[in-house]
């Protein structure tokens, strides 16, 4: 039980770090590095893409390495590396000097932070799988997701109010303190329980064989491609939309960021509060049904954002609530599906591949979203993402119909079936 509680707290701390880094970025680039409105979408998207490209290369290897040496050591090291980047980021204007040099230093700091956090959160998800069995998996992984959502909510509802009172630099340094606390907590309370793999390199062939043989695993990976980008996507482009629209209606930057923070905090709260509902839904109706319903709700919310001109209009709350309620299901169900069908000694490797697919989705959607934000308009990235979610909804529906026709069910395999 102590390990479970430590896992939950670390999940929240990790998401506080990752979310605060992304949320403060538009404010820092606009008010400290003086990035103009005309290039805001591209610059913010490029920073995110640079970090995701790094994650793309480290996720698979660290997943395999965690199967070889254990997950706890990687978690501790990741938190410490992230803390180093978090200290460098607010100092980038002084380290880099001129605006271009400062931006380069900030890019480097974000890469360091991404390398650190990218070593942490996939291992936390893997530990949740390690600690669970078929009967407890939905509950344990839902609780972990609940605490991750709590971390996101805490950032936007509370911590993003700090810049207006204590300044941007103080808020950015807070991320370093969070990382150091995470490293200490993981080292003191977490223990590895998974069997060690005998593979001597990343088992791409074994993972590919699993995905190729199991349609539900393909759905989980496809969901990761589209859905994992959604929370990052909303946090980045909604904050951008508020900050740069504020110039048009003569609202202060800090006030706009706080307004966006409240809205995204509301989104996080809805995600958090709906996760127990999704857990019950998954247990009673199945994983695939949860993916389908979650994707449909999210798609509807994203497409509705395309009809909004002024983000300060309170009508924006409705699509945000739909996105949030859908994302809770899309966040939990695909991970549970992946753990269901992953061999115990290759769980880290399979989740690593799952997260690599998610990185590809983030890179694609954020990069295209930055282009659409600059050249089409702020609502355009959201409509584009909504269409992607509809595609996955159609695939999930097709899979359900095929299983109903073939007499299949949605029960998870036993441990013996995936060993």
C-alpha positions as CSV (number, residue, x, y, z in Angstrom):
1,X,0.0,0.0,0.0
2,X,2.9,2.4,0.8
3,X,4.3,1.8,-2.7
4,X,0.9,2.4,-4.3
5,X,0.6,5.8,-2.4
6,X,4.1,6.8,-3.4
7,X,3.2,5.9,-7.0
8,X,0.1,8.1,-6.9
9,X,2.0,11.0,-5.4
10,X,4.8,10.7,-7.9
11,X,2.3,10.6,-10.8
12,X,0.9,13.9,-9.6
13,X,4.4,15.5,-9.2
14,X,5.5,14.3,-12.6
15,X,2.5,15.9,-14.3
16,X,2.9,19.1,-12.3
17,X,6.4,19.4,-13.7
18,X,5.5,18.5,-17.3
19,X,2.4,20.7,-17.4
20,X,3.9,23.7,-15.7
21,X,6.8,23.7,-18.1
22,X,4.4,23.7,-21.1
23,X,1.9,26.2,-19.5
24,X,4.5,28.8,-18.6
25,X,6.3,28.6,-22.0
26,X,4.1,31.0,-24.0
27,X,4.3,33.6,-21.2
28,X,8.1,33.3,-21.0
29,X,8.6,33.5,-24.8
30,X,6.2,36.5,-25.1
31,X,7.2,38.6,-22.1
32,X,10.8,37.6,-21.4
33,X,12.2,36.6,-24.9
34,X,9.8,39.0,-26.7
35,X,8.6,36.5,-29.4
36,X,6.2,38.3,-31.7
37,X,2.6,37.2,-32.4
38,X,3.4,36.5,-36.0
39,X,5.8,33.7,-35.1
40,X,4.3,32.6,-31.8
41,X,2.6,29.5,-33.1
42,X,5.6,28.2,-35.0
43,X,8.1,29.0,-32.2
44,X,6.0,27.4,-29.5
45,X,5.2,24.4,-31.7
46,X,8.9,24.0,-32.6
47,X,10.0,24.0,-29.0
48,X,7.4,21.3,-28.3
49,X,8.4,19.3,-31.4
50,X,12.2,19.4,-30.5
51,X,11.4,17.9,-27.1
52,X,9.1,15.2,-28.6
53,X,11.8,14.2,-31.1
54,X,14.1,13.6,-28.2
55,X,11.4,11.6,-26.4
56,X,10.9,9.6,-29.6
57,X,14.5,8.3,-29.4
58,X,14.6,7.7,-25.6
59,X,11.2,6.1,-24.9
60,X,11.9,2.8,-26.6
61,X,15.4,2.3,-25.2
62,X,14.5,3.4,-21.6
63,X,11.4,1.1,-21.7
64,X,13.7,-1.8,-22.6
65,X,16.3,-0.7,-20.1
66,X,13.7,-0.6,-17.4
67,X,13.0,-4.3,-18.2
68,X,16.7,-5.0,-17.8
69,X,17.7,-3.0,-14.7
70,X,14.5,-2.0,-13.1
71,X,12.3,1.1,-13.3
72,X,13.1,2.9,-10.0
73,X,16.7,3.9,-10.9
74,X,15.5,5.4,-14.1
75,X,12.8,7.4,-12.4
76,X,15.2,8.9,-9.9
77,X,17.7,9.8,-12.6
78,X,15.0,11.3,-14.7
79,X,13.8,13.6,-12.0
80,X,17.3,14.8,-11.3
81,X,18.0,15.5,-15.0
82,X,14.7,17.4,-15.3
83,X,15.7,19.6,-12.3
84,X,18.9,20.6,-14.1
85,X,17.0,21.8,-17.1
86,X,14.4,23.5,-15.0
87,X,17.1,25.7,-13.4
88,X,18.7,26.6,-16.7
89,X,15.4,27.7,-18.4
90,X,14.7,30.9,-16.5
91,X,18.3,31.9,-16.8
92,X,18.4,31.6,-20.6
93,X,18.3,35.4,-21.2
94,X,21.4,35.8,-19.1
95,X,23.2,32.8,-20.4
96,X,22.3,33.4,-24.1
97,X,22.6,37.1,-24.1
98,X,20.9,38.3,-27.4
99,X,17.3,37.2,-28.2
100,X,18.4,34.4,-30.6
101,X,21.0,33.1,-28.2
102,X,18.5,33.2,-25.3
103,X,16.0,31.2,-27.4
104,X,18.7,28.6,-28.2
105,X,19.5,28.2,-24.5
106,X,15.8,27.9,-23.7
107,X,15.6,25.2,-26.4
108,X,18.5,23.3,-24.8
109,X,16.9,23.6,-21.4
110,X,13.6,22.2,-22.7
111,X,15.5,19.3,-24.3
112,X,17.1,18.5,-20.9
113,X,13.8,18.8,-19.1
114,X,12.1,16.6,-21.7
115,X,14.8,14.0,-21.4
116,X,14.3,13.9,-17.7
117,X,10.5,13.8,-17.6
118,X,10.5,11.4,-20.5
119,X,12.4,9.0,-18.3
120,X,9.9,9.3,-15.5
121,X,6.3,9.1,-16.5
122,X,6.5,6.0,-18.8
123,X,8.1,4.1,-15.9
124,X,5.4,5.2,-13.5
125,X,2.8,3.8,-15.9
126,X,4.8,0.6,-16.2
127,X,5.0,0.3,-12.4
128,X,1.2,0.7,-12.2
129,X,1.1,-2.3,-14.5
130,X,3.7,-4.2,-12.5
131,X,1.7,-3.7,-9.3
132,X,-1.6,-4.9,-10.8
133,X,-3.2,-8.1,-12.0
134,X,-6.3,-8.6,-14.2
135,X,-8.7,-7.9,-11.3
136,X,-7.0,-4.8,-10.0
137,X,-5.6,-3.3,-13.2
138,X,-8.5,-1.0,-14.1
139,X,-8.6,0.4,-10.5
140,X,-4.9,0.9,-10.0
141,X,-4.2,2.4,-13.4
142,X,-7.3,4.6,-13.1
143,X,-6.1,5.8,-9.7
144,X,-2.7,6.6,-11.3
145,X,-4.4,8.5,-14.1
146,X,-6.5,10.3,-11.5
147,X,-3.4,11.6,-9.8
148,X,-1.9,12.6,-13.1
149,X,-5.0,14.6,-13.9
150,X,-4.9,16.1,-10.4
151,X,-1.4,17.3,-11.2
152,X,-2.6,19.0,-14.4
153,X,-5.5,20.6,-12.6
154,X,-3.3,21.9,-9.8
155,X,-1.0,23.6,-12.3
156,X,-3.7,25.5,-14.3
157,X,-6.1,26.2,-11.4
158,X,-3.4,27.2,-8.8
159,X,0.2,27.4,-9.9
160,X,-0.5,29.4,-13.1
161,X,-1.8,32.2,-10.9
162,X,1.7,32.6,-9.5
163,X,3.2,34.6,-12.4
164,X,0.8,37.4,-11.8
165,X,1.9,37.8,-8.2
166,X,5.5,36.4,-7.9
167,X,6.7,36.6,-11.5
168,X,7.6,34.2,-14.3
169,X,11.0,33.2,-13.1
170,X,9.8,32.2,-9.7
171,X,7.2,30.0,-11.3
172,X,9.7,28.4,-13.6
173,X,12.1,27.6,-10.7
174,X,9.2,25.9,-8.9
175,X,9.5,23.1,-11.4
176,X,13.1,22.4,-10.2
177,X,11.8,22.0,-6.7
178,X,9.1,19.6,-7.8
179,X,11.7,17.5,-9.6
180,X,14.0,17.3,-6.7
181,X,11.1,16.2,-4.4
182,X,10.1,13.5,-6.9
183,X,13.7,12.1,-7.0
184,X,13.8,11.9,-3.2
185,X,10.3,10.3,-3.0
186,X,11.0,7.7,-5.7
187,X,14.4,6.7,-4.2
188,X,13.0,6.3,-0.7
189,X,9.6,4.5,-1.3
190,X,9.5,2.7,-4.7
191,X,10.7,-0.9,-5.2
192,X,10.9,-2.8,-8.4
193,X,8.8,-6.0,-8.6
194,X,8.8,-7.0,-12.3
195,X,10.9,-9.9,-13.6
196,X,14.0,-9.0,-15.6
197,X,14.0,-9.6,-19.4
198,X,16.8,-11.6,-21.0
199,X,16.7,-9.6,-24.2
200,X,20.0,-8.0,-25.1
201,X,18.6,-5.2,-27.3
202,X,15.3,-3.4,-27.8
203,X,12.9,-6.2,-28.8
204,X,11.3,-4.4,-31.7
205,X,10.4,-7.7,-33.5
206,X,8.6,-9.1,-30.4
207,X,6.6,-5.9,-29.9
208,X,5.7,-5.8,-33.6
209,X,4.6,-9.4,-33.5
210,X,2.3,-8.6,-30.6
211,X,0.8,-5.6,-32.3
212,X,0.4,-7.4,-35.5
213,X,-1.4,-10.4,-33.9
214,X,-3.8,-8.5,-31.6
215,X,-6.4,-6.0,-33.0
216,X,-7.1,-4.5,-29.6
217,X,-3.4,-3.7,-29.2
218,X,-3.5,-2.0,-32.6
219,X,-6.4,0.1,-31.4
220,X,-4.5,1.0,-28.3
221,X,-1.4,2.1,-30.3
222,X,-3.6,4.0,-32.8
223,X,-5.3,5.8,-29.9
224,X,-1.9,6.8,-28.5
225,X,-1.0,8.3,-31.9
226,X,-4.0,10.6,-31.9
227,X,-5.0,11.0,-28.3
228,X,-1.8,11.5,-26.4
229,X,-1.2,14.7,-28.2
230,X,-4.6,16.1,-27.1
231,X,-3.7,17.3,-23.6
232,X,-0.4,18.8,-24.7
233,X,-2.2,20.3,-27.7
234,X,-4.9,22.0,-25.7
235,X,-2.5,23.3,-23.0
236,X,-0.2,24.8,-25.6
237,X,-2.6,26.2,-28.2
238,X,-5.4,27.4,-25.8
239,X,-2.8,29.3,-23.8
240,X,-1.4,30.8,-27.0
241,X,-4.9,31.7,-28.2
242,X,-5.6,33.6,-24.9
243,X,-2.3,35.3,-24.6
244,X,-2.1,36.6,-28.2
245,X,-5.8,37.5,-28.5
246,X,-5.4,39.5,-25.3
247,X,-3.4,42.1,-27.4
248,X,-6.5,42.6,-29.6
249,X,-8.8,43.4,-26.7
250,X,-6.3,45.2,-24.5
251,X,-6.1,42.6,-21.8
252,X,-2.9,42.1,-19.9
253,X,-0.7,39.1,-20.6
254,X,-0.7,37.8,-17.1
255,X,-4.4,38.2,-16.8
256,X,-5.0,36.4,-20.1
257,X,-2.7,33.5,-18.9
258,X,-4.6,33.3,-15.7
259,X,-7.9,33.2,-17.5
260,X,-6.6,30.4,-19.8
261,X,-5.2,28.7,-16.7
262,X,-8.6,28.7,-15.0
263,X,-10.2,27.2,-18.1
264,X,-7.6,24.5,-18.6
265,X,-7.7,23.9,-14.8
266,X,-11.4,23.3,-15.2
267,X,-10.6,20.9,-18.0
268,X,-8.2,19.1,-15.7
269,X,-10.7,18.9,-12.9
270,X,-13.3,17.4,-15.2
271,X,-10.7,14.8,-16.4
272,X,-9.8,14.0,-12.8
273,X,-13.4,13.7,-11.6
274,X,-14.6,11.7,-14.6
275,X,-11.8,9.1,-14.3
276,X,-13.6,7.1,-11.6
277,X,-16.7,7.1,-13.9
278,X,-14.5,5.8,-16.7
279,X,-13.1,3.1,-14.4
280,X,-16.6,1.8,-13.7
281,X,-17.4,2.1,-17.4
282,X,-14.4,0.0,-18.4
283,X,-15.1,-2.6,-15.8
284,X,-18.8,-3.0,-16.8
285,X,-18.7,-2.4,-20.6
286,X,-15.1,-2.9,-21.7
287,X,-11.9,-1.2,-22.9
288,X,-12.8,-0.8,-26.6
289,X,-16.2,0.8,-25.7
290,X,-14.4,3.3,-23.5
291,X,-12.0,4.2,-26.3
292,X,-14.9,4.7,-28.7
293,X,-17.0,6.9,-26.4
294,X,-14.0,8.9,-25.3
295,X,-12.9,9.7,-28.8
296,X,-16.4,10.7,-29.9
297,X,-16.8,13.1,-27.0
298,X,-13.3,14.6,-27.6
299,X,-13.9,15.0,-31.3
300,X,-17.2,16.8,-30.7
301,X,-15.5,19.2,-28.4
302,X,-12.6,19.9,-30.6
303,X,-14.8,20.6,-33.7
304,X,-17.0,22.9,-31.6
305,X,-14.0,25.1,-30.8
306,X,-13.8,25.8,-34.5
307,X,-16.9,27.9,-34.2
308,X,-15.5,30.2,-31.5
309,X,-14.0,33.6,-32.5
310,X,-13.2,35.1,-29.1
311,X,-11.7,32.7,-26.5
312,X,-12.8,35.0,-23.7
313,X,-16.4,34.2,-24.5
314,X,-17.7,31.8,-21.8
315,X,-19.3,29.6,-24.5
316,X,-15.9,28.0,-24.8
317,X,-16.6,26.2,-21.6
318,X,-18.9,23.7,-23.3
319,X,-16.5,22.2,-25.8
320,X,-13.7,22.2,-23.2
321,X,-15.9,20.1,-20.9
322,X,-16.6,17.7,-23.8
323,X,-12.9,17.4,-24.6
324,X,-12.1,16.8,-20.9
325,X,-14.7,14.1,-20.4
326,X,-13.6,12.3,-23.5
327,X,-9.9,12.6,-22.8
328,X,-10.2,10.8,-19.4
329,X,-11.4,7.7,-21.2
330,X,-8.9,8.0,-24.0
331,X,-6.1,8.4,-21.4
332,X,-6.9,5.4,-19.3
333,X,-8.4,2.7,-21.6
334,X,-5.6,2.4,-24.2
335,X,-3.0,2.1,-21.5
336,X,-5.0,-0.7,-19.8
337,X,-5.4,-2.5,-23.1
338,X,-1.6,-2.2,-23.7
339,X,-0.8,-3.7,-20.3
340,X,-3.4,-6.4,-20.8
341,X,-1.5,-7.8,-23.8
342,X,2.1,-7.1,-22.8
343,X,4.3,-10.0,-21.5
344,X,5.4,-9.3,-18.0
345,X,9.1,-9.3,-18.8
346,X,8.6,-7.0,-21.8
347,X,6.1,-4.5,-20.3
348,X,8.5,-1.6,-20.3
349,X,9.4,-2.3,-23.9
350,X,5.8,-2.5,-25.1
351,X,4.8,0.6,-23.2
352,X,8.0,2.3,-24.6
353,X,6.8,1.5,-28.1
354,X,3.3,2.7,-27.2
355,X,4.8,6.0,-26.0
356,X,6.9,6.3,-29.2
357,X,3.7,6.2,-31.2
358,X,2.3,8.9,-28.9
359,X,5.4,11.0,-29.5
360,X,4.9,10.7,-33.3
361,X,1.3,11.9,-32.8
362,X,2.4,14.9,-30.7
363,X,5.1,15.9,-33.2
364,X,2.7,15.6,-36.1
365,X,-0.3,17.4,-34.5
366,X,1.7,20.1,-32.8
367,X,3.7,20.9,-35.9
368,X,0.7,21.0,-38.1
369,X,-1.2,22.8,-35.4
370,X,1.4,25.5,-35.2
371,X,1.2,26.1,-39.0
372,X,-2.6,26.2,-38.9
373,X,-2.5,28.6,-35.9
374,X,-0.3,31.1,-37.8
375,X,-1.8,30.8,-41.3
376,X,-5.5,29.8,-40.8
377,X,-6.4,31.0,-37.3
378,X,-6.4,29.9,-33.7
379,X,-9.4,27.6,-33.9
380,X,-8.0,25.6,-36.9
381,X,-5.6,23.3,-34.9
382,X,-8.5,22.1,-32.8
383,X,-10.7,21.2,-35.7
384,X,-7.8,19.3,-37.3
385,X,-7.4,17.3,-34.1
386,X,-11.1,16.6,-33.8
387,X,-11.1,15.0,-37.3
388,X,-8.2,12.7,-36.2
389,X,-10.2,11.6,-33.1
390,X,-13.2,10.8,-35.4
391,X,-10.9,8.5,-37.4
392,X,-10.0,6.5,-34.3
393,X,-13.7,6.4,-33.3
394,X,-14.5,4.8,-36.7
395,X,-11.8,2.2,-36.2
396,X,-13.0,1.3,-32.7
397,X,-16.5,1.0,-33.9
398,X,-15.4,-1.3,-36.8
399,X,-13.5,-3.5,-34.3
400,X,-16.5,-3.7,-32.0
401,X,-18.7,-4.8,-34.9
402,X,-16.2,-7.4,-36.1
403,X,-15.9,-8.9,-32.6
404,X,-19.7,-9.0,-32.2
405,X,-19.9,-10.7,-35.5
406,X,-17.2,-13.2,-34.6
407,X,-18.5,-13.8,-31.1
408,X,-15.5,-12.1,-29.4
409,X,-15.6,-10.3,-26.1
410,X,-13.7,-7.5,-24.4
411,X,-12.3,-9.4,-21.5
412,X,-8.6,-9.0,-20.7
413,X,-6.4,-12.0,-21.1
414,X,-5.0,-13.7,-18.0
415,X,-1.4,-13.3,-17.1
416,X,-0.7,-16.8,-18.4
417,X,-2.0,-15.7,-21.8
418,X,0.5,-13.0,-22.2
419,X,3.5,-14.5,-20.5
